[in-house]
């Protein structure tokens, strides 16, 4: 197994629809495995911190590496995934920095128009989220839940009930978005799979056609040689002297 450790070419092609065996790279378990390792930091997005060979030697015992080699294709695909994660993190960091600046320039007042503490970041918010995580809201009425903790009572019952309803509805909405996102991702993967299979089939048809054309050309050449041989034999018979002439 050989692999160059130099800085790989930054202008890599998107290989998502390239077939790896019978599976498009976008759908391959190895891609998902490497992407997860990069996201959780076990494989740094910066190749200088962990060269491709180090990544290979660290994880290659995993079953998803079966059938692969530590070669240029592995380097190229790993680089593409690292770029994908790095660009996503860069956008997230930029958005967070902008939010922090806006928050610093426009800090919220300590208390709201009802002279209650700000809900966001409050102890009451933290405790309510924990109660909802534990499904307490399913067994206690809002009034009872409001009375259960002193932090909740810093807010009016109406305000507490509104925040509880908003938290529950937000979680439902986020769950719906997650399902929609998963469905769209599945549709995108299926579209990429179909595109990859179509490209693979087209390439195979072209290769088959080239093979047939080459076979036809070879057959023509063989027949031409046979005709030349036949003409040569005929010419020899015509030019050789007969016994009577001798």
C-alpha positions in Angstrom: 0.0 0.0 0.0 1.4 3.4 -1.0 0.2 6.9 -0.3 1.8 10.3 -0.7 1.8 12.5 2.4 2.2 15.7 0.5 -0.4 18.4 0.6 -3.2 17.0 -1.6 -4.7 19.0 -4.4 -7.3 21.3 -3.0 -9.4 21.2 -6.2 -10.9 17.8 -5.7 -13.9 16.6 -7.6 -17.2 15.7 -5.9 -17.2 11.9 -5.9 -20.6 11.4 -4.3 -22.0 9.7 -7.4 -18.9 7.7 -8.3 -19.5 3.9 -8.0 -17.5 2.1 -5.4 -18.1 -1.5 -6.2 -21.9 -1.7 -6.6 -22.6 1.3 -4.3 -22.3 5.1 -5.0 -19.7 6.7 -2.7 -22.5 8.9 -1.2 -24.2 5.8 0.1 -21.1 3.8 1.1 -20.7 2.9 4.8 -17.1 4.0 4.8 -18.1 7.5 3.8 -20.5 7.7 6.7 -17.9 6.3 9.0 -15.2 8.8 8.0 -17.6 11.7 8.1 -18.7 10.9 11.7 -15.0 10.6 12.8 -14.2 14.0 11.3 -17.3 15.6 12.9 -16.6 14.2 16.4 -12.9 15.3 16.1 -11.4 11.8 16.2 -10.1 12.6 12.7 -9.0 16.3 12.5 -10.4 18.2 9.6 -6.8 19.6 9.0 -4.9 16.9 7.2 -1.6 18.3 8.6 -2.7 17.2 12.1 -3.4 13.6 11.0 -2.1 12.4 7.6 -4.2 10.1 5.5 -1.9 7.1 6.3 -2.4 7.8 10.1 -6.2 7.8 9.6 -5.9 4.5 7.7 -3.7 2.9 10.3 -6.0 4.1 13.1 -9.3 2.8 11.8 -8.6 0.3 9.0 -9.4 -2.7 11.3 -13.1 -1.6 11.1 -15.2 -3.8 8.7 -16.2 -0.8 6.6 -12.6 -0.6 5.3 -12.9 -4.1 3.7 -12.0 -4.0 0.0 -10.3 -0.6 0.2 -6.6 0.2 -0.1 -4.6 3.1 1.4 -4.2 4.7 -2.0 -4.8 8.0 -3.9 -8.5 7.4 -4.1 -8.8 7.1 -0.3 -6.7 10.3 0.1 -8.9 12.1 -2.3 -12.2 11.0 -0.7 -10.9 11.7 2.8 -9.8 15.2 1.7 -13.3 15.9 0.2 -15.0 14.9 3.5 -12.6 17.0 5.5 -13.3 20.1 3.3 -17.0 19.5 3.7 -16.8 19.5 7.5 -14.3 22.4 7.7 -16.5 24.6 5.5 -19.6 23.8 7.6 -17.7 24.6 10.8 -16.4 27.8 9.3 -19.9 29.0 8.5 -21.2 28.0 12.0 -18.3 29.9 13.7 -19.0 33.0 11.5 -22.7 32.9 12.5 -21.9 32.5 16.2 -19.4 35.4 16.1 -22.0 37.6 14.5 -24.6 36.6 17.1 -22.1 37.3 20.0 -21.4 40.8 18.5 -25.1 41.5 18.2 -25.8 40.3 21.7 -22.9 42.4 23.1 -24.1 45.5 21.3 -27.7 45.0 22.2 -27.9 43.3 25.6 -31.4 42.4 26.8 -32.7 44.1 29.9 -32.5 42.2 33.2 -36.2 42.1 33.5 -39.1 42.1 31.0 -42.1 44.3 30.7 -43.9 42.3 33.4 -41.0 43.0 35.7 -40.1 39.3 35.6 -36.5 37.9 35.0 -35.6 37.2 31.4 -36.7 33.7 30.6 -33.8 32.8 28.3 -30.9 31.6 30.4 -32.9 31.5 33.6 -32.9 28.7 36.1 -36.6 28.2 35.5 -36.0 27.6 31.9 -33.3 25.0 32.7 -35.5 23.2 35.2 -38.5 23.2 32.8 -36.4 21.7 30.0 -35.2 19.0 32.3 -38.8 18.3 33.5 -39.9 18.0 29.8 -37.0 15.7 29.1 -38.3 13.5 32.0 -41.9 13.8 30.8 -43.0 15.5 34.0 -45.3 17.7 32.0 -47.3 14.6 31.0 -48.2 13.7 34.6 -48.5 17.2 36.2 -50.9 20.0 35.3 -49.1 23.3 34.5 -50.4 24.7 37.9 -48.8 21.9 39.8 -45.6 22.0 37.9 -45.5 25.8 38.4 -45.8 25.3 42.2 -43.2 22.5 42.3 -40.1 24.7 42.1 -39.3 28.2 43.5 -37.6 29.2 40.3 -40.8 28.6 38.4 -42.7 30.9 40.8 -40.5 33.9 39.8 -42.8 33.9 36.8 -46.6 34.3 36.6 -48.6 31.1 36.0 -49.7 32.4 32.6 -46.1 33.2 31.6 -44.9 29.8 32.8 -47.7 28.0 31.0 -46.9 29.9 27.8 -43.2 29.0 28.1 -44.0 25.4 28.7 -46.3 25.3 25.7 -43.7 27.0 23.5 -41.0 24.5 24.6 -43.2 21.5 23.8 -44.3 22.9 20.5 -40.7 23.8 19.6 -39.6 20.3 20.3 -42.4 18.9 18.1 -41.5 21.2 15.3 -37.8 20.4 15.5 -38.7 16.7 15.5 -40.8 17.3 12.4 -37.9 19.2 10.7 -35.6 16.3 11.6 -37.9 13.8 9.9 -38.3 16.1 6.9 -34.5 16.5 6.7 -34.0 12.8 6.9 -36.5 12.2 4.2 -34.9 14.8 1.9 -31.5 13.3 2.6 -32.8 9.9 1.7 -34.3 11.3 -1.5 -31.0 13.0 -2.3 -29.1 9.8 -1.7 -31.6 7.8 -3.9 -31.3 10.4 -6.7 -27.5 10.2 -6.5 -27.7 6.4 -6.5 -29.9 6.4 -9.6 -27.6 8.9 -11.3 -24.5 6.9 -10.4 -26.1 3.6 -11.6 -27.2 5.3 -14.8 -23.7 6.7 -15.4 -22.2 3.3 -14.6 -24.6 1.6 -17.0 -23.8 4.2 -19.7 -20.1 3.7 -19.3 -20.6 -0.1 -19.5 -22.7 0.3 -22.7 -20.0 2.5 -24.2 -17.3 0.0 -23.2 -19.4 -2.9 -24.7 -19.9 -0.9 -27.9 -16.2 -0.2 -28.2 -15.5 -3.9 -27.6 -18.0 -4.8 -30.4 -16.6 -2.2 -32.7 -13.1 -3.5 -32.0 -14.2 -7.0 -32.7 -15.8 -6.0 -36.0 -12.7 -4.2 -37.0 -10.6 -7.3 -36.1 -13.0 -9.5 -38.1 -12.7 -7.1 -41.1 -8.9 -7.2 -40.8 -9.0 -11.0 -40.6 -11.2 -11.3 -43.6 -9.0 -8.9 -45.5 -6.0 -11.0 -44.7 -7.8 -14.1 -45.9 -8.7 -12.4 -49.2 -5.1 -11.3 -49.6 -3.9 -14.8 -48.9 -6.5 -16.2 -51.4 -5.4 -13.8 -54.1 -1.7 -14.6 -53.4 -2.5 -18.3 -53.8 -4.4 -17.7 -57.0 -1.6 -15.6 -58.5 0.9 -18.3 -57.6 -1.1 -20.9 -59.5 -1.4 -18.7 -62.5 2.3 -17.8 -62.8 3.9 -21.2 -62.0 4.9 -23.1 -65.3 3.0 -26.4 -66.0 4.8 -29.7 -66.7 4.0 -29.5 -70.4 5.6 -26.1 -70.7 8.7 -27.4 -68.9 
